[in-house]
Amino acid sequence: MIVSLLIVLATLPHWTSRYGVSVLILIFLYMTLASMWNLLAGYSGLISLGQQMFIGLGGYTLAVLSMYYGIPIFLGVLFGGVMSVLLAGLISLPVFRMKGVYFAIGTWVIAEALGITFSNWAYVRYGMGLFIQPAYKLSMSSTYYAALLLGVGSISLIYLLLRSNLGLALMAIRDDDMASERVGVNIFRCKLICFLISAFLTGLAAGVLYLNTIFIQPFEAFGIGWTVKLLFIVIIGGMGTVEGPIVGAVVFVLLQQFLSEYVGFNLIILGMITILVIFFAPKGIIGTFHEKFSVELFPVRRR
Amino acid sequence: MLTLLESLINGILLGGLYAVIGVGLSMIFGIMKQVNLAHGELMILSSYFGLIFGQQLGLHPLLALLFVFPSMFILGYLIQTSLFNRVLGKGMEPYLMISFGLSIILQNLLLLLFTPDARSLKTGLIIRSLDVLGLFHAPVIYLVDFAGGVLMIGLLHLFMKKTYLGRAIRASADDLSASKLMGINIRRIYALAMGIAAVTAALSGVLVGMTFTFYPHSGTQYLIIAFGVVIIGGMGSLPGTFLGGLILGVSQLVGAQFLGPGFQLLSGYLILLIVLTIRPQGLLGRR
């Protein structure tokens, strides 16, 4: 069933309108970003309010490499992911010392600090932003396939990860971290691996995102707005589930399209829906579905 | 040398304002063990309230406070009873996310109602500066901010120590179960505490409005300042918050002096990150 769905998705650009393709690009990219956030918050217990640091870095790497050095576009995207991993590795030591809410604030502050640094940096033209010229010539199909690859890839990666030993360790940590340490789980290493993986894929997705929008600016790229959207997607979809980010991304992108006519209201409504979901269905769509119907599309439980 | 002294003194004065910004956040963390991400928006909302009341009633912003204070108290009380009290005892995540959602709603409501234009609460104080011993200048508005900050924190301290409600609030912060056994209605106490926190936000909002220009999205940067203050000084400690405010104010202005005005915020962030890494409980923190 999944294979046939994939075949349908793969041939999509040929029989869907440009508008439909652009919507799907957004869905797949947000799906990637959200499932990475979910990996951190839902499975590793790291609630990060700073994922935008990788989004900004990934986007700017792409912009700088393709504009200033003429590097082929998708290579630039790849390097965006690499730079993000390097950043993650760099900050991992200080940042993992921060627990709980301090981690959340710390990651947020780092992202803000990066935003300010970039907007004061002549090399990237300060706050005026950069145009990604080479992206003009890119066909929508190529962007679509990149997004599709990332979306499917990230979900598969998470699924495989959770079924692996790392996944077992993560669930052990989630249940009782002191006990898991006693049994030999290296908490720091597990969290670090998840942090690096999420940084990489977030950086890649950011590259493709900016291929789509063609213009990057520091305050938007490193802004908290990204986390707002990811939070919405993961809460609506269901934190700590594999399918959650998929459903959440679809709901979010469609809602955005629908509300785009009511400029200004869309974020307010988003905020209100988030709060209502927390009150009445705190496990999100997928989480509540799991509870009621005991059916899982991507089972990660072990018997 | 003189410019360093000027940055230092002005940083201390500004720090008084920063301390009031942080005290609401610190209270909520100390009492309810939660982080209210909407605190910055409550503050900016107060700035806008100051604008409206000031304009409609033709009042000086400081006098408009007489109206802003009760409005914000009621708002804080209502927010606690209708939103946060519903997720009492459910841990950190729901509260965090609800407050996040609330901050988004408030920010965008302000954007809708007031447009993205820059606003400020105009008084004559901004332009005047005091000649200190003929050595350097201290803007009078900073002195007003500092005085306001010291006053508010001092009053809060007295309230917590001397009044029944203050002691009840501290009791529920120290030992929740024992407080309930003693007959304290936690939901009401939390609502009152939130109301008080909103009142501190009200003061800081109006003072900020008088000192700087503000936009609907200013809430975020002040939230980070509040975090900075609270983390450096230590969550849940009133004197710590004051100290944190001073340190943050000084680091910002001294940093701006040496690195340039664009780096003012960044200097503050750096100090914040350093403290988070080395001593996350802050200088005088209790947890």
Chai-1 contact restraints between the chains, C-beta under 6 A:
chainA,res_idxA,chainB,res_idxB,connection_type,confidence,min_distance_angstrom,max_distance_angstrom,comment,restraint_id
A,P94,B,T277,contact,1.0,0.0,6.0,A-B,restraint_1
A,R97,B,T277,contact,1.0,0.0,6.0,A-B,restraint_2
A,M98,B,L276,contact,1.0,0.0,6.0,A-B,restraint_3
A,M98,B,P280,contact,1.0,0.0,6.0,A-B,restraint_4
A,V101,B,V35,contact,1.0,0.0,6.0,A-B,restraint_5
A,Y102,B,L276,contact,1.0,0.0,6.0,A-B,restraint_6
A,Y102,B,P280,contact,1.0,0.0,6.0,A-B,restraint_7
A,I105,B,F227,contact,1.0,0.0,6.0,A-B,restraint_8
A,G106,B,L276,contact,1.0,0.0,6.0,A-B,restraint_9
A,V109,B,Y269,contact,1.0,0.0,6.0,A-B,restraint_10
A,V109,B,L272,contact,1.0,0.0,6.0,A-B,restraint_11
A,V109,B,L273,contact,1.0,0.0,6.0,A-B,restraint_12
A,A113,B,L266,contact,1.0,0.0,6.0,A-B,restraint_13
A,A113,B,Y269,contact,1.0,0.0,6.0,A-B,restraint_14
A,I116,B,L265,contact,1.0,0.0,6.0,A-B,restraint_15
A,I116,B,L266,contact,1.0,0.0,6.0,A-B,restraint_16
A,N120,B,G262,contact,1.0,0.0,6.0,A-B,restraint_17
A,V228,B,I104,contact,1.0,0.0,6.0,A-B,restraint_18
A,G264,B,L112,contact,1.0,0.0,6.0,A-B,restraint_19
A,L267,B,I104,contact,1.0,0.0,6.0,A-B,restraint_20
A,L267,B,N108,contact,1.0,0.0,6.0,A-B,restraint_21
A,I268,B,I105,contact,1.0,0.0,6.0,A-B,restraint_22
A,I268,B,N108,contact,1.0,0.0,6.0,A-B,restraint_23
A,G271,B,G101,contact,1.0,0.0,6.0,A-B,restraint_24
A,G271,B,I104,contact,1.0,0.0,6.0,A-B,restraint_25
A,G271,B,I105,contact,1.0,0.0,6.0,A-B,restraint_26
A,T274,B,G101,contact,1.0,0.0,6.0,A-B,restraint_27
A,I275,B,I98,contact,1.0,0.0,6.0,A-B,restraint_28
A,I275,B,G101,contact,1.0,0.0,6.0,A-B,restraint_29
A,I278,B,P94,contact,1.0,0.0,6.0,A-B,restraint_30
A,I278,B,M97,contact,1.0,0.0,6.0,A-B,restraint_31
A,I278,B,I98,contact,1.0,0.0,6.0,A-B,restraint_32
